[in-house]
Amino acid sequence: MTQPQFLTTPQDRRIACHRTAGQGPGVVFLGGFKSDMTGTKALFLQDWAAQQGRAFLRFDYSGHGQSSGDFLDGAIGDWFEDALAAITALTTGPQILVGSSMGGWIALLVAKAIPQRVAGLVGIAAAPDFTEDSMWASFTETQRHALTEVGRVELPSDYADEPYIITRRLIEDGRTRLVLRDTLDLPFPVRLLQGTADTDVPPSVALRLLHHATSPDLRLTLVKGADHRFSTPDCLAMITQAIDGILNRGQE
């Protein structure tokens, strides 16, 4: 596998990334919480983009994958800044943002910051505001006390042997980046893909986003039996179909 290139952000974080040259609008993949750019969806989309001759970018947030920093030092605002820096410096013209889980929240933040650079958005089990509505809301009083007094709490993980460590900074910073409390205007086509068997980000989150956001063309597709990974061959095909639907809008 080719080695990544590195971008130093305005915040002096070193971000690992892979770019595929091609025509625009380009596609940018934004990964999930504790995920990296070598996941199934990211690599599938890179191969698809190369076959289509379409520009593509994947990268690791700071504290993730091959980028600099410690994951436990990071927060939503940092990872949003990483994404904004990567898109601004490494892409040209409008981009289709494909955000998986937390990446869906990051994509929404990018879209609010630079809407003129966004041609469309695809959310895959998008998880806006999850630090507040999923994590903090579900914490017991004991966990909230530990977070406040100790600065961290451990949560079991379905994807790794070690638990997730959630920091006070992650929760507090997340509160400054919420997108479902105020107007969320998305002036471009949006496609939301959501599995009904997703236990990490339930369909109610996708429905809330659907009802909350305004867009000239916003559609939600529920896939019965699909889980949070959304990485079966059929699910992967649906992601590229969603991108094609944005590119060929008006012909769907």
Order of alpha helices (4+ residues) and beta strands (2+ residues): beta-beta-beta-alpha-beta-alpha-beta-alpha-beta-alpha-beta-beta-alpha-beta-alpha-beta-alpha
